[in-house]
């Protein structure tokens, strides 16, 4: 249960970072404060649900695309996150492509880094406070 909650927190935090960086770097990507949290939650849920679906579809029908699954999932999740007004808007095909690349890169690197921080702290706490051994 704790691992799942840590995973959700890491995914949400990396989605926040990814969307903020895309809005900052990519012209044509706009975030509105009123719907930002909704856009983050929808994006995170969509990537979580679409990842395995896109993987299985690509494996079955287009194995050459297996390396780009994260990008495809990110692009689809961005598209779904733009459905609700007042959160995320992306205009222009270049903005869509660049936003997908930026968000994918930031969420991947941010997710790895945040998970490393979470696991690193857990390991450091265990080393500092060893519990009873189960012999």
DSSP file (Angstrom, degrees, kcal/mol; ACC not computed):
  #  RESIDUE AA STRUCTURE BP1 BP2  ACC     N-H-->O    O-->H-N    N-H-->O    O-->H-N    TCO  KAPPA ALPHA  PHI   PSI    X-CA   Y-CA   Z-CA
    1    1 A X     >        0   0    0      0, 0.0     4,-2.2     0, 0.0     5,-0.2   0.000 360.0 360.0 360.0 -43.1    0.0    0.0    0.0
    2    2 A X  H  >  +     0   0    0      1,-0.2     4,-2.6     2,-0.2     5,-0.2   0.909 360.0  52.1 -64.3 -41.4    2.8    2.4    0.9
    3    3 A X  H  > S+     0   0    0      1,-0.2     4,-2.5     2,-0.2    -1,-0.2   0.899 109.0  50.2 -61.3 -40.2    4.6    1.6   -2.4
    4    4 A X  H  > S+     0   0    0      2,-0.2     4,-2.5     1,-0.2    -1,-0.2   0.917 111.2  48.1 -65.3 -42.6    1.5    2.4   -4.3
    5    5 A X  H  X S+     0   0    0     -4,-2.2     4,-2.5     2,-0.2    -2,-0.2   0.889 111.9  49.5 -65.6 -38.8    1.0    5.7   -2.6
    6    6 A X  H  X S+     0   0    0     -4,-2.6     4,-2.6     2,-0.2    -2,-0.2   0.920 111.0  50.6 -63.9 -43.1    4.6    6.6   -3.2
    7    7 A X  H  X S+     0   0    0     -4,-2.5     4,-2.5     2,-0.2    -2,-0.2   0.906 111.1  47.8 -60.7 -43.1    4.2    5.7   -6.8
    8    8 A X  H  X S+     0   0    0     -4,-2.5     4,-2.7     2,-0.2     5,-0.2   0.923 112.5  49.1 -64.1 -44.4    1.1    7.9   -7.1
    9    9 A X  H  X S+     0   0    0     -4,-2.5     4,-2.6     1,-0.2    -2,-0.2   0.906 112.3  48.2 -62.5 -41.8    2.8   10.8   -5.4
   10   10 A X  H  X S+     0   0    0     -4,-2.6     4,-2.6     2,-0.2     5,-0.2   0.916 112.4  48.9 -64.9 -43.4    5.8   10.5   -7.7
   11   11 A X  H  X S+     0   0    0     -4,-2.5     4,-2.0     2,-0.2    -2,-0.2   0.916 113.5  46.5 -63.7 -43.0    3.6   10.3  -10.8
   12   12 A X  H  X S+     0   0    0     -4,-2.7     4,-2.3     2,-0.2    -2,-0.2   0.928 113.9  47.9 -64.8 -44.7    1.6   13.3   -9.7
   13   13 A X  H  X S+     0   0    0     -4,-2.6     4,-2.3     1,-0.2    -2,-0.2   0.907 112.9  47.5 -64.1 -41.9    4.7   15.4   -8.9
   14   14 A X  H  X S+     0   0    0     -4,-2.6     4,-2.7     2,-0.2    -1,-0.2   0.849 110.7  52.7 -70.1 -31.6    6.5   14.5  -12.1
   15   15 A X  H  X S+     0   0    0     -4,-2.0     4,-2.7    -5,-0.2     5,-0.3   0.906 108.2  50.8 -66.8 -41.2    3.3   15.4  -14.1
   16   16 A X  H  X S+     0   0    0     -4,-2.3     4,-2.3     2,-0.2     5,-0.2   0.951 113.9  44.6 -58.6 -49.7    3.2   18.8  -12.3
   17   17 A X  H  X S+     0   0    0     -4,-2.3     4,-2.7     1,-0.2     5,-0.2   0.926 113.7  50.1 -61.0 -45.7    6.8   19.4  -13.3
   18   18 A X  H  X S+     0   0    0     -4,-2.7     4,-2.3     1,-0.2    -2,-0.2   0.917 113.1  44.3 -61.5 -45.6    6.3   18.1  -16.8
   19   19 A X  H  X S+     0   0    0     -4,-2.7     4,-2.4     2,-0.2    -1,-0.2   0.890 114.4  49.7 -68.6 -38.6    3.3   20.3  -17.5
   20   20 A X  H  X S+     0   0    0     -4,-2.3     4,-1.9    -5,-0.3    -2,-0.2   0.925 112.5  46.8 -65.3 -43.7    4.8   23.4  -16.0
   21   21 A X  H  X S+     0   0    0     -4,-2.7     4,-2.8    -5,-0.2     5,-0.3   0.907 112.5  50.3 -65.2 -41.0    8.1   23.0  -17.9
   22   22 A X  H  X S+     0   0    0     -4,-2.3     4,-2.7    -5,-0.2     7,-0.2   0.918 111.1  48.5 -63.2 -42.7    6.1   22.4  -21.2
   23   23 A X  H  < S+     0   0    0     -4,-2.4    -1,-0.2     1,-0.2    -2,-0.2   0.848 115.7  45.6 -65.1 -32.5    4.0   25.5  -20.5
   24   24 A X  H  < S+     0   0    0     -4,-1.9    -2,-0.2    -5,-0.2    -1,-0.2   0.879 124.5  29.6 -76.7 -39.8    7.2   27.5  -19.8
   25   25 A X  H  < S+     0   0    0     -4,-2.8     2,-0.6    -5,-0.1    -3,-0.2   0.802 107.1  69.5 -93.6 -32.3    9.3   26.2  -22.8
   26   26 A X  S >< S-     0   0    0     -4,-2.7     3,-1.5    -5,-0.3     2,-0.3  -0.796  72.7-137.3-102.6 120.1    6.8   25.5  -25.6
   27   27 A X  T 3  S+     0   0    0     -2,-0.6     3,-0.1     1,-0.2    -3,-0.1  -0.545  92.7  35.7 -69.6 132.7    4.9   28.2  -27.3
   28   28 A X  T 3  S+     0   0    0      1,-0.3    63,-2.1    -2,-0.3     2,-0.6   0.329  90.0 107.7 102.8  -6.1    1.3   27.2  -27.8
   29   29 A X  E <   +A   90   0A   0     -3,-1.5     2,-0.4    -7,-0.2    -1,-0.3  -0.929  46.5 179.0-106.0 122.2    1.0   25.3  -24.5
   30   30 A X  E     -A   89   0A   0     59,-3.0    59,-2.5    -2,-0.6     2,-0.4  -0.979  14.1-166.4-129.3 134.8   -1.1   27.2  -21.9
   31   31 A X  E     -A   88   0A   0     -2,-0.4     2,-0.4    57,-0.2    57,-0.2  -0.955   9.3-152.7-116.2 137.1   -2.0   26.2  -18.4
   32   32 A X    >>  -     0   0    0     55,-2.5     3,-0.7    -2,-0.4     4,-0.6  -0.921  16.2-135.6-109.4 136.9   -4.7   28.0  -16.4
   33   33 A X  G >4 S+     0   0    0     -2,-0.4     3,-0.8     1,-0.2     4,-0.5   0.842 100.1  62.2 -59.2 -35.9   -4.5   28.0  -12.6
   34   34 A X  G 34 S+     0   0    0      1,-0.2    -1,-0.2     2,-0.1     4,-0.2   0.865 117.9  25.7 -62.1 -37.2   -8.2   27.2  -12.2
   35   35 A X  G <> S+     0   0    0     51,-1.2     4,-2.6    -3,-0.7    -1,-0.2   0.237  90.3 105.7-111.8  14.1   -8.0   23.9  -13.9
   36   36 A X  H <X S+     0   0    0     -3,-0.8     4,-2.5    -4,-0.6     5,-0.2   0.929  82.0  46.6 -62.4 -47.7   -4.3   23.0  -13.4
   37   37 A X  H  > S+     0   0    0     -4,-0.5     4,-2.6     1,-0.2    -1,-0.2   0.907 113.3  50.1 -62.8 -41.1   -4.9   20.4  -10.7
   38   38 A X  H  > S+     0   0    0      1,-0.2     4,-2.7     2,-0.2     5,-0.2   0.924 110.5  49.6 -62.0 -44.4   -7.6   18.8  -12.8
   39   39 A X  H  X S+     0   0    0     -4,-2.6     4,-2.6     1,-0.2    -2,-0.2   0.896 111.7  49.3 -61.5 -40.3   -5.3   18.7  -15.8
   40   40 A X  H  X S+     0   0    0     -4,-2.5     4,-2.7     2,-0.2    -2,-0.2   0.931 112.9  46.1 -64.7 -46.3   -2.6   17.1  -13.7
   41   41 A X  H  X S+     0   0    0     -4,-2.6     4,-2.6     2,-0.2     5,-0.2   0.917 115.2  46.4 -65.3 -43.1   -4.9   14.4  -12.3
   42   42 A X  H  X S+     0   0    0     -4,-2.7     4,-2.7    -5,-0.2    -2,-0.2   0.929 113.7  48.9 -65.0 -44.2   -6.4   13.6  -15.7
   43   43 A X  H  X S+     0   0    0     -4,-2.6     4,-2.5    -5,-0.2     5,-0.2   0.930 113.3  46.9 -60.2 -45.9   -3.0   13.5  -17.4
   44   44 A X  H  X S+     0   0    0     -4,-2.7     4,-2.2     2,-0.2    -2,-0.2   0.922 114.2  46.4 -63.9 -45.0   -1.6   11.2  -14.6
   45   45 A X  H  X S+     0   0    0     -4,-2.6     4,-2.3    -5,-0.2     5,-0.2   0.905 112.8  50.8 -63.7 -41.1   -4.6    8.9  -14.8
   46   46 A X  H  X S+     0   0    0     -4,-2.7     4,-3.1    -5,-0.2     5,-0.3   0.915 111.3  46.4 -65.4 -42.8   -4.5    8.8  -18.6
   47   47 A X  H  X S+     0   0    0     -4,-2.5     4,-1.8     1,-0.2    -1,-0.2   0.895 112.9  51.0 -66.8 -37.1   -0.8    7.9  -18.7
   48   48 A X  H  X S+     0   0    0     -4,-2.2     4,-0.6    -5,-0.2    -2,-0.2   0.904 119.0  36.0 -64.9 -41.3   -1.2    5.3  -16.0
   49   49 A X  H  X S+     0   0    0     -4,-2.3     4,-0.8    -5,-0.2    -2,-0.2   0.845 119.4  47.6 -81.3 -35.6   -4.1    3.7  -17.9
   50   50 A X  H  X S+     0   0    0     -4,-3.1     4,-3.3    -5,-0.2     5,-0.3   0.789  94.5  75.0 -79.8 -27.5   -2.9    4.2  -21.5
   51   51 A X  H  X S+     0   0    0     -4,-1.8     4,-2.3    -5,-0.3    -1,-0.2   0.934 101.7  38.4 -52.3 -56.7    0.7    2.9  -20.9
   52   52 A X  H  X S+     0   0    0     -4,-0.6     4,-2.6     2,-0.2    -1,-0.2   0.880 117.0  52.4 -64.2 -36.6   -0.1   -0.8  -20.8
   53   53 A X  H  X S+     0   0    0     -4,-0.8     4,-2.4     2,-0.2    -2,-0.2   0.940 112.1  44.4 -63.6 -47.3   -2.8   -0.5  -23.5
   54   54 A X  H  X S+     0   0    0     -4,-3.3     4,-2.8     2,-0.2     5,-0.2   0.895 113.2  52.6 -64.6 -39.7   -0.4    1.3  -25.9
   55   55 A X  H  X S+     0   0    0     -4,-2.3     4,-2.7    -5,-0.3    -2,-0.2   0.948 111.9  44.1 -60.6 -49.7    2.4   -1.2  -25.1
   56   56 A X  H  X S+     0   0    0     -4,-2.6     4,-1.9     2,-0.2    -2,-0.2   0.890 115.0  49.0 -64.7 -39.1    0.1   -4.2  -25.8
   57   57 A X  H  X S+     0   0    0     -4,-2.4     4,-2.7    -5,-0.2     5,-0.5   0.930 114.0  45.2 -65.4 -45.7   -1.2   -2.7  -29.0
   58   58 A X  H  X S+     0   0    0     -4,-2.8     4,-1.9     1,-0.2     7,-0.3   0.897 112.2  52.0 -65.9 -39.9    2.3   -1.8  -30.3
   59   59 A X  H  < S+     0   0    0     -4,-2.7     4,-0.3    -5,-0.2    -1,-0.2   0.889 116.5  40.4 -63.1 -37.9    3.6   -5.2  -29.4
   60   60 A X  H  < S+     0   0    0     -4,-1.9    -2,-0.2    -5,-0.2    -1,-0.2   0.900 133.5  15.7 -77.6 -42.6    0.8   -6.9  -31.3
   61   61 A X  H  < S+     0   0    0     -4,-2.7    -3,-0.2     1,-0.2    -2,-0.2   0.684 135.0  20.8-112.2 -21.9    0.6   -4.7  -34.4
   62   62 A X    ><  +     0   0    0     -4,-1.9     3,-2.3    -5,-0.5     4,-0.2  -0.516  55.1 172.2-151.3  74.2    3.7   -2.5  -34.7
   63   63 A X  G >  S+     0   0    0      1,-0.3     3,-1.4    -4,-0.3     4,-0.2   0.724  76.6  70.1 -62.5 -20.7    6.6   -3.9  -32.7
   64   64 A X  G 3  S+     0   0    0      1,-0.3     3,-0.4     2,-0.1    -1,-0.3   0.720  94.1  57.9 -67.2 -18.8    8.9   -1.2  -34.3
   65   65 A X  G X  S+     0   0    0     -3,-2.3     3,-1.7    -7,-0.3    -1,-0.3   0.442  73.0 101.8 -89.7   0.2    7.0    1.4  -32.2
   66   66 A X  G X  S+     0   0    0     -3,-1.4     3,-1.1     1,-0.3     4,-0.2   0.828  77.6  56.4 -56.8 -33.3    7.9   -0.3  -28.8
   67   67 A X  G 3  S+     0   0    0     -3,-0.4     3,-0.3     1,-0.2    -1,-0.3   0.743 106.3  50.7 -69.7 -22.3   10.6    2.3  -28.1
   68   68 A X  G <> S+     0   0    0     -3,-1.7     4,-2.5     1,-0.2    -1,-0.2   0.186  73.3 110.7-101.0  16.9    8.2    5.2  -28.5
   69   69 A X  H <> S+     0   0    0     -3,-1.1     4,-3.0     1,-0.2     5,-0.2   0.901  77.2  52.0 -60.7 -42.3    5.5    3.9  -26.2
   70   70 A X  H  > S+     0   0    0     -3,-0.3     4,-2.3    -4,-0.2    -1,-0.2   0.901 111.2  47.6 -61.3 -40.6    6.2    6.6  -23.6
   71   71 A X  H  > S+     0   0    0      2,-0.2     4,-2.7     1,-0.2    -2,-0.2   0.917 113.3  47.1 -66.7 -43.2    5.9    9.3  -26.2
   72   72 A X  H  X S+     0   0    0     -4,-2.5     4,-2.6     2,-0.2     5,-0.2   0.932 113.7  48.1 -64.7 -45.1    2.7    7.9  -27.6
   73   73 A X  H  X S+     0   0    0     -4,-3.0     4,-2.5    -5,-0.2    -1,-0.2   0.900 112.8  49.2 -61.2 -41.1    1.1    7.5  -24.2
   74   74 A X  H  X S+     0   0    0     -4,-2.3     4,-2.6    -5,-0.2    -2,-0.2   0.917 110.9  49.5 -64.8 -43.7    2.2   11.0  -23.2
   75   75 A X  H  X S+     0   0    0     -4,-2.7     4,-2.2     2,-0.2    -2,-0.2   0.925 113.6  45.8 -61.7 -45.3    0.7   12.5  -26.4
   76   76 A X  H  X S+     0   0    0     -4,-2.6     4,-2.4     2,-0.2    -2,-0.2   0.901 112.6  50.8 -64.4 -40.8   -2.6   10.6  -25.9
   77   77 A X  H  X S+     0   0    0     -4,-2.5     4,-2.5     2,-0.2    -2,-0.2   0.890 109.7  50.4 -65.7 -38.9   -2.7   11.7  -22.2
   78   78 A X  H  X S+     0   0    0     -4,-2.6     4,-1.3     2,-0.2    -1,-0.2   0.919 109.8  51.2 -62.1 -42.7   -2.1   15.3  -23.2
   79   79 A X  H  < S+     0   0    0     -4,-2.2     3,-0.4     1,-0.2     4,-0.3   0.921 112.2  45.6 -60.6 -44.7   -4.9   15.1  -25.7
   80   80 A X  H >< S+     0   0    0     -4,-2.4     3,-1.5     1,-0.2     4,-0.4   0.889 108.6  56.6 -66.0 -38.9   -7.2   13.7  -23.1
   81   81 A X  H 3< S+     0   0    0     -4,-2.5     7,-0.6     1,-0.3     3,-0.4   0.741 101.8  57.7 -66.3 -22.3   -6.1   16.3  -20.5
   82   82 A X  T 3< S+     0   0    0     -4,-1.3    -1,-0.3    -3,-0.4    -2,-0.2   0.544  83.9  84.6 -84.3  -6.0   -7.1   19.1  -23.0
   83   83 A X  S <  S+     0   0    0     -3,-1.5     2,-0.5    -4,-0.3    -1,-0.2   0.883  79.2  67.9 -63.6 -38.8  -10.7   17.8  -23.2
   84   84 A X  S >  S-     0   0    0     -4,-0.4     3,-0.7    -3,-0.4     4,-0.5  -0.704  88.5-127.1 -85.8 129.2  -11.8   19.7  -20.1
   85   85 A X  T 3  S+     0   0    0     -2,-0.5    -2,-0.1     1,-0.2     4,-0.1  -0.358  84.7  39.1 -72.2 154.0  -11.8   23.5  -20.5
   86   86 A X  T 3  S+     0   0    0      1,-0.1   -51,-1.2    -4,-0.1    -1,-0.2   0.560 106.7  61.4  90.3   8.6  -10.0   25.8  -18.1
   87   87 A X  S <  S+     0   0    0     -3,-0.7   -55,-2.5     1,-0.3     2,-0.4   0.540 102.1   6.5-124.4 -82.0   -6.9   23.7  -17.5
   88   88 A X  E     +A   31   0A   0     -7,-0.6     2,-0.4    -4,-0.5    -1,-0.3  -0.937  55.8 177.6-117.3 131.0   -4.5   22.8  -20.4
   89   89 A X  E     -A   30   0A   0    -59,-2.5   -59,-3.0    -2,-0.4     2,-0.4  -0.998   4.7-173.6-131.2 139.7   -4.7   24.0  -24.0
   90   90 A X  E     -A   29   0A   0     -2,-0.4     2,-0.4   -61,-0.2   -61,-0.2  -0.997   5.7-169.8-131.9 128.2   -2.3   23.2  -26.7
   91   91 A X        +     0   0    0    -63,-2.1     4,-0.3    -2,-0.4    -2,-0.0  -0.971  48.9  23.9-124.7 133.3   -2.5   24.9  -30.1
   92   92 A X  S  > S-     0   0    0     -2,-0.4     4,-1.8     3,-0.1     5,-0.1   0.284  77.9-101.7  93.9 141.3   -0.6   24.0  -33.3
   93   93 A X  H  > S+     0   0    0      1,-0.2     4,-2.3     2,-0.2     5,-0.2   0.852 120.4  54.8 -66.2 -34.5    1.0   20.7  -34.4
   94   94 A X  H  > S+     0   0    0      1,-0.2     4,-2.9     2,-0.2     5,-0.3   0.901 107.1  51.0 -65.0 -38.9    4.5   21.8  -33.4
   95   95 A X  H  > S+     0   0    0     -4,-0.3     4,-2.7     2,-0.2     5,-0.2   0.893 109.3  51.2 -64.1 -39.2    3.3   22.6  -29.9
   96   96 A X  H  X S+     0   0    0     -4,-1.8     4,-2.2     2,-0.2    -2,-0.2   0.935 113.5  44.0 -62.5 -46.2    1.8   19.2  -29.6
   97   97 A X  H  X S+     0   0    0     -4,-2.3     4,-2.2     2,-0.2    -2,-0.2   0.949 118.2  42.9 -65.2 -49.2    5.0   17.4  -30.7
   98   98 A X  H  X S+     0   0    0     -4,-2.9     4,-2.9     1,-0.2     5,-0.2   0.888 113.2  52.6 -66.3 -38.5    7.2   19.6  -28.6
   99   99 A X  H  X S+     0   0    0     -4,-2.7     4,-3.0    -5,-0.3     5,-0.3   0.926 109.5  49.3 -62.7 -43.5    4.9   19.4  -25.6
  100  100 A X  H  X S+     0   0    0     -4,-2.2     4,-2.4    -5,-0.2     5,-0.2   0.924 113.7  46.5 -61.3 -43.9    4.8   15.6  -25.8
  101  101 A X  H  X S+     0   0    0     -4,-2.2     4,-2.5     2,-0.2    -2,-0.2   0.938 116.1  44.0 -63.3 -47.1    8.6   15.4  -26.0
  102  102 A X  H  X S+     0   0    0     -4,-2.9     4,-2.9     2,-0.2     5,-0.3   0.943 116.5  45.1 -65.6 -48.3    9.1   17.9  -23.1
  103  103 A X  H  X S+     0   0    0     -4,-3.0     4,-2.8    -5,-0.2     5,-0.3   0.916 114.0  50.0 -64.1 -41.9    6.5   16.3  -20.8
  104  104 A X  H  X S+     0   0    0     -4,-2.4     4,-2.3    -5,-0.3     5,-0.2   0.939 114.2  44.5 -60.3 -47.0    7.7   12.8  -21.6
  105  105 A X  H  X S+     0   0    0     -4,-2.5     4,-2.6    -5,-0.2     5,-0.3   0.932 116.4  45.0 -65.0 -46.4   11.3   13.7  -20.8
  106  106 A X  H  X S+     0   0    0     -4,-2.9     4,-3.0     1,-0.2     5,-0.3   0.911 115.1  47.4 -66.6 -41.9   10.6   15.7  -17.7
  107  107 A X  H  X S+     0   0    0     -4,-2.8     4,-2.3    -5,-0.3    -1,-0.2   0.889 114.3  47.6 -68.4 -36.4    8.2   13.1  -16.3
  108  108 A X  H  X S+     0   0    0     -4,-2.3     4,-2.2    -5,-0.3    -2,-0.2   0.970 120.2  36.2 -66.7 -52.4   10.6   10.2  -17.0
  109  109 A X  H  X S+     0   0    0     -4,-2.6     4,-2.6    -5,-0.2    -2,-0.2   0.914 120.2  48.8 -67.7 -42.3   13.6   11.9  -15.5
  110  110 A X  H  X S+     0   0    0     -4,-3.0     4,-3.1    -5,-0.3     5,-0.3   0.897 110.7  51.3 -63.8 -40.4   11.6   13.5  -12.7
  111  111 A X  H  X S+     0   0    0     -4,-2.3     4,-2.3    -5,-0.3     5,-0.2   0.922 112.0  45.8 -62.7 -44.9    9.9   10.2  -11.9
  112  112 A X  H  X S+     0   0    0     -4,-2.2     4,-2.4    -5,-0.2    -2,-0.2   0.933 116.3  46.1 -62.8 -45.3   13.2    8.4  -11.7
  113  113 A X  H  X S+     0   0    0     -4,-2.6     4,-2.4     2,-0.2    -2,-0.2   0.934 114.2  46.3 -65.5 -46.8   14.7   11.2   -9.6
  114  114 A X  H  X S+     0   0    0     -4,-3.1     4,-2.5     1,-0.2    -1,-0.2   0.889 113.6  49.4 -64.6 -38.7   11.8   11.5   -7.2
  115  115 A X  H  X S+     0   0    0     -4,-2.3     4,-2.9    -5,-0.3     5,-0.3   0.903 109.6  52.1 -65.7 -40.2   11.6    7.8   -6.8
  116  116 A X  H  X S+     0   0    0     -4,-2.4     4,-2.8    -5,-0.2    -2,-0.2   0.908 110.5  48.8 -60.8 -42.2   15.3    7.7   -6.1
  117  117 A X  H  X S+     0   0    0     -4,-2.4     4,-2.3     2,-0.2    -2,-0.2   0.933 113.2  46.6 -62.6 -45.6   14.8   10.4   -3.4
  118  118 A X  H  X S+     0   0    0     -4,-2.5     4,-1.7     2,-0.2    -2,-0.2   0.929 118.3  40.8 -64.2 -45.8   11.9    8.5   -1.8
  119  119 A X  H  X S+     0   0    0     -4,-2.9     4,-2.6     2,-0.2     5,-0.2   0.890 112.7  55.7 -70.3 -39.1   13.7    5.1   -1.8
  120  120 A X  H  X S+     0   0    0     -4,-2.8     4,-2.4    -5,-0.3    -2,-0.2   0.894 108.6  47.3 -60.8 -41.0   17.0    6.7   -0.8
  121  121 A X  H  X S+     0   0    0     -4,-2.3     4,-2.5     2,-0.2    -1,-0.2   0.897 111.2  51.5 -66.2 -40.2   15.3    8.3    2.3
  122  122 A X  H  X S+     0   0    0     -4,-1.7     4,-2.1     2,-0.2    -2,-0.2   0.924 112.2  46.1 -63.0 -44.4   13.7    5.0    3.2
  123  123 A X  H  X S+     0   0    0     -4,-2.6     4,-2.3     2,-0.2    -2,-0.2   0.909 112.3  50.7 -65.1 -42.5   17.0    3.2    3.0
  124  124 A X  H  X S+     0   0    0     -4,-2.4     4,-2.2    -5,-0.2    -2,-0.2   0.894 110.3  50.0 -63.9 -39.5   18.8    5.9    5.0
  125  125 A X  H  X S+     0   0    0     -4,-2.5     4,-2.4     2,-0.2    -1,-0.2   0.901 110.6  49.6 -64.7 -40.5   16.1    5.7    7.7
  126  126 A X  H  < S+     0   0    0     -4,-2.1    -2,-0.2     2,-0.2    -1,-0.2   0.892 112.0  47.9 -66.5 -38.4   16.4    1.9    7.9
  127  127 A X  H  < S+     0   0    0     -4,-2.3     3,-0.5     1,-0.2    -1,-0.2   0.888 115.3  45.0 -68.2 -38.0   20.2    2.1    8.2
  128  128 A X  H  < S+     0   0    0     -4,-2.2     2,-0.3     1,-0.3    -2,-0.2   0.842 126.4  29.5 -74.5 -33.0   20.0    4.8   10.9
  129  129 A X  S  < S-     0   0    0     -4,-2.4    -1,-0.3    -5,-0.2     2,-0.1  -0.625  79.0-169.1-128.1  72.8   17.3    3.0   12.8
  130  130 A X        -     0   0    0     -3,-0.5     3,-0.1    -2,-0.3    -3,-0.1  -0.409  13.4-145.7 -66.5 135.1   17.6   -0.8   12.3
  131  131 A X        -     0   0    0      1,-0.2    -1,-0.1    -2,-0.1     2,-0.1  -0.226  37.1 -61.7 -88.9-176.9   14.6   -2.7   13.6
  132  132 A X        -     0   0    0      1,-0.1     2,-0.2    -2,-0.1    -1,-0.2  -0.370  56.2-119.2 -65.6 145.0   14.5   -6.1   15.2
  133  133 A X        -     0   0    0     -3,-0.1     2,-1.1    -2,-0.1    -1,-0.1  -0.585  14.0-129.6 -85.6 149.4   15.7   -8.9   13.0
  134  134 A X              0   0    0     -2,-0.2    -1,-0.1     1,-0.2    -2,-0.0  -0.732 360.0 360.0-100.7  85.0   13.4  -11.7   12.1
  135  135 A X              0   0    0     -2,-1.1    -1,-0.2     0, 0.0    -2,-0.0   0.402 360.0 360.0-105.9 360.0   15.3  -14.9   12.9
